Amino acid sequence: MTPTANILCFGAAHFDRTLQCTGHYIPAASNPVRTLHRKPGGVARNIAVHLRLLGNNVAMLGAVGDDGDGEQVIAALADLGIDTRRMIKLEGKHTAGYTAVLDETGELAMGMMDAEVYDLLTIDRLAPHLSNFQAWPWWLIDANLPAQTIAWLAENKGTAKMCAATVSPSKAVRFKDVLGKLDLLITNRAEAQILTGIEINDKSQAKTAIELLRGKGVPDVIITLGATGVVSSTGLETSFWSPLPTRVRDVNGAGDAFYSGFLASYAKPGTSFDAAIASGLAMASLTAETDGTTVWNLTQDAVSSRAAQARKTSL
């Protein structure tokens, strides 16, 4: 029987909405629109869902408001078998959400993110449950949590392994003061630049950034370079991984899917770092071939078959 990973995901779970103007977009005016879609989103939520679809034991800690969106977010996670007992419903608050308004050509005219509820994931709300958190062998923490809460978790993780999901350049800085406490950092080139001050346009610059991050105490580091590939480092080895052959339909969610593929493999006893990288690349590839952020018909066989194509070169 294939062992399962046990992972507690901390961070964002909400709905993303995309609207498109039906006529010429006029700034600072009322614009008629149509709704293209409304779907679940949030970095930690996206990662948790794919982890669960791969058969792992997954719990989610986040915050929602006492509104319909919050109830739907929690119900959708629970329906998948994700443990939602650590989801916090805050009275009188609104569930977070991202709204994208596209102009008549399909280009982004305005993006609006309401994430204030995540700022309320404070130390005093989490502290009473610390022993429960520490019982989970792996933590995935996204940068939507307040910096003070991230620092507190890093100091109090006990034997749990902590993986950082940097979310965006503006939020990645929340991990800057706890790099030495992390067990694993997976980040993209823009977020890695925030953490290191190094501009990253190619794999050699990514290697330099990784050397700096390793010097700050992060044992395992992965920098994703989008369609260019991935640079990884563990132990004494730094490697470049080419992207897998992919029939791209929608790249949204592919970065989050890499986390899921990697952790679903690496969090299991006896799995090598390289095998986990291959699994992460496979999940990113499969997700990019899917409309939306989730591969609902996901199977471990599909991931393993795609992962078998992964190749690395030493840097």
N, C-alpha and C positions, 0 to 999 in steps of 0.2 A: 504493500500500500504506500502510495506517495505521501510523504509527510506534508503537513500544512504549516504555513507561517502564522504567527500570532502578532498582529500589528495594530497599534492604537494610533489613529490619525487625528491630529489636532488642526483645526483651521476652518476654512470657508466652505459653506454649503448654502446655496441660494438659488435663485432663478436668473437666467440671462434672457433678455428680450431683445429682439431685433425688429425694428420698424423701418419702412422705406417710404420716402415721400412719393406721392402719386403725381406730383407736378414739380416744377422748378423749385428747388430749395431756396428759401429767402431767410437769411439770418435775422434774428430778433423779430420774428413774425410768427403768426400761427400758420403751420404747414399741415395740410391734410396728409395722412399717412395710412399705410396698411400694415398689419402685423405679419411678418414673415415667419417668425417662430418664437416660442417661449419654451425654454428647456432648462433642466437642472444644470447648475454650474458650481464653480468654486474649486480651487486647486485640490484641497484635501478631499473634498467629496468626489471629484473625478478619479483621484488615485484610489480611494477606498472602494469605489464601485468596481473598477477593474480588478483590484485585489480579490474582492469577493467573488466575482465572476470566474476567477481562476481557482476558486475553491478554498481560499484562506479564511482563517478566523480573523475578523476585522471589527473594530469598534471605532466610533466616531465621536469626537468631542468638538463641539462648536456652539454657536449662539444663534438663536432665531428670536423674532418678535412673537407677540401673542396675536398673530394674525393668520389669515388663511394660507399665505405662502409658507409660513413657519410650520404649520401643521402638515402641509403637503411635502415639504422637504423631509421632515422626520418620517412620515409614513412611507415615502418612496424608498428611503434607506432601509427601513425596517422590513419592507416587503422583499428586499433582496437578501435578508438574513444578516444585515449589518447591525451590530449591537448599538442601539441609540440611547442607552440609559444615561450616557454622559452628555447628551445634548441639553443645553440650557435654554429654557424658554423664559424670556424677560418681559415682564408685565409692562405694558404701555410703550413698548418699543416696536419698531418696524423691522421685519426681516430684510437682510441685505439684498441687493440686487444690482445687476449691471444692465443698462439700457443703451443700445447702439441705434442711432438714427442715421440711416443711409440716405444720400441724396438720390435724385431720379436716375443717376447712372450706376448706382450701386456702391459708390465711394462713401466712406465714413464722413458724415457731416458733423456729428457730435457723439461723443461717448460719455456716459454718466454712470459713476459707480457710487452707490450708497453703501458704505461699509462700516458705518459708525457702531453698529451692534457688536462688531468684533473687538472694538476698543474696550468693551465691557467684559472681556474675558480676562479679568484681573486676577492677581495672585490670591486675594482674599476669597474669590469665588472658587478657585481651584484647590487651594491648600487643604481643605478638609478631606479631599479625595486622593491625596498624594499616594498613600499606600496602595490604593487600588490601581493607580496609574503605573506604579513601579512593578506591579505583577505582570505587566505586559513586556515581553522580551525586546520588542522593537517599538520605537516611537517615530512617526513621520510628522514633522511639525512644519506647517507652512507659515510664511512671513506675514500673514494677516493678523496673527496674534500680536499684542503690544510688545515692544522691545523688553520692558521690565518683566513681563510674564515669560518670554523666551529665556531671558537670563536666569530667572528663578527655576524654570524647568531644567535648564542645563546644569545648574548647581545641585539639583535634587533628583537626578535621574536614577541614582543608585546603580544597579547592574543593567538597566535598560540601555539598549543601543539607540542613539539619537541620529536621525537623518534629517537634514535641513532641506526644505523646498523653498527656494528664494523668491518665487512668485513673479517679481517685477523689479526693474532697477530701482524704483523709488522705495520699495520695501525691503530689498535685499540687505540694506544697511543695518537692519535690525539684528542680523546675525554677526555683525562685524566684531563685537566685543566678546563673543562666545566661541570663536572659531576653535580655540584650543580645547573646548569641551565637546565638540562634535565628534561622532564616530564616522560619519559619512556626509559628504557635501556633494549634491548634484545641482548644477547651475548652468545657465547658458552664458554665452560670451558677454552680453551686455551686463548681466548681473555680476559675473565674475570681475568685470572691470570696476564695478562699484566697490567690491570687496578688496581689490588689489591695487587699483590705480593704474593697471596695465591695459592698454588698448589691445583688443584681441581680434585680429582679422584672419589669422591662419593658425595652423597647428603648432608652429614653433612658438608663437606668442602665447598660445594656450599652455604649452609646456612650461614656459617661464612663469606664467601666472600660477600654475599648479605647484611649481617648486616653492613659490612664495607662500602659498596656502599650506603646503606640507610643513614648511618652516615654522608656521604659526601653530602647528600641532594637530592639523587634520590628517588622520592616517589614510583615509581613502577619499580621493577627489575625482569627480567626473565633470568635464566641461563639454556641453553639447554645442555643436557648431551648425545646427540646422541641417540643411541639405548637404553640407560638406562632410559631416561625420561627427565623431566623438573622440575626445582625448581623455584617457583615464590614467590613474596612477594608484598603485597599491604596493606596499613593500618597497622593493628596489627597482620596480619596473614601471616605466611610463610608456603608454602605447597609443597608437592612432587606429581607430576603427572606421572603415569606410561605411557609408550608408548602405542599407540593403536595397536591392531592386524593388521599386515600389510604383504601383500605378496610382499616382496621386489624384485624389478626389477632393479632400478637405484636410488641411494640415492642422486645423483647430483641435486641440487636445492631444496632439502627438507628443508634445513635451511632457505632459502629465502622465501619459501612457508609458513613457520610458521609465518613470519612477515605479509604476506598478509592475512592469515586467522585471525590472531589476530586483525590487524588494521581494516579490513573490518567489524569486529564486534564491537570493542571497540570504534572506532571513530564515531559510531552512537549514538545518544542521548538515554540514558536509558539502555544501555547494561552493564551487570555486568562484572567485571574483570574475574571471573571464566568462564563465557560463552565465553569470548574472548579467554581464554587459550584453552578451548575445541575446538573452531574453528581453532585456530592455529595448534593444534595437528592433527586435521582432515585434514587440508591442507597439512601438512608435510607427513602424511600417504598416502594420495591420490597421491601426487607427487612421493613418493618413489615407488609406484606401476606402474609408467609410465616411458616409455623410454624417456629420455630427461628431461629438467627442467620445462616444461610447460604442464599442464593438459588442453589441448585445448577443450575437451568436458566437461569442468567443469560446474556443476550446483550447485545452492545453496542447493537444496534438497540433493545432494550427500554429501555436507559438513555437513549439519545438521544431516543427518543420521549417519555419521561417528562420529561426535562430541558427539552424545548422548551416546557413549560408554566410554567417558572420566571419569576418577575417580581420586580423590585426597585424600591424607592423610596429616594431619597437622604435621609439624615438630616443 
